[in-house]
């Protein structure tokens, strides 16, 4: 019996990469899954159904309030509620790496719109549904970029640092309503999506990462999804406002 039986979980950016891995793991724990993305999520929906789960794809642009509200409304109509939100949608893989002074205002606006505003809007839409039941779990996906100080990605690092602020503030605001809000900060994770555009040597960068890690291997989605399932489950009901780093022991608290 799964830890999330009877629960409904929405995963933004759930159609591919780590987002799809979150969908599969939460479904394996018994949750009914809303795959919310601008890209088609039918393949992951079909996979979950083939494995005996329930899922629905709802096309969602997280930067648009009405899209988020429609996603929640359609999900509740289909599955009868909303218990869990994983705010995973974000811009990263296709961002060009460059020093801060070469980044443009348009590039900053694009990242902030998705990575910050999108997180806020998805929670803004989900929280009223969770308040109806006096219970809910929101898991925001941050990044170790918010801590590492590594160059050539200032706009991305700044956006993920903002996710930590959103997590902490909203956790205090909505804890009295029974809503627990936490963040996961993954380090570099190897997925089937394209690697970051930087014009550099991928193998060289990976070796540099491994030298700093306590666990000497590349991270994969399976390294992150267990934590997501834990934070979504009743096992973490006394945890809120926290950020957990998953990077093989590179950044140590």
Secondary structure as UniProt FT lines:
FT   TURN            3..6
FT   STRAND          8..12
FT   TURN            13..15
FT   HELIX           17..28
FT   TURN            29..30
FT   STRAND          32..37
FT   HELIX           42..50
FT   TURN            51..52
FT   STRAND          55..59
FT   TURN            62..63
FT   HELIX           65..79
FT   STRAND          84..87
FT   TURN            93..94
FT   HELIX           100..102
FT   HELIX           105..112
FT   HELIX           113..117
FT   HELIX           118..133
FT   STRAND          136..141
FT   HELIX           145..148
FT   HELIX           154..174
FT   HELIX           175..177
FT   STRAND          179..186
FT   STRAND          189..190
FT   HELIX           202..212
FT   STRAND          219..220
FT   HELIX           222..232
FT   HELIX           234..236
FT   TURN            237..238
FT   STRAND          243..246
//
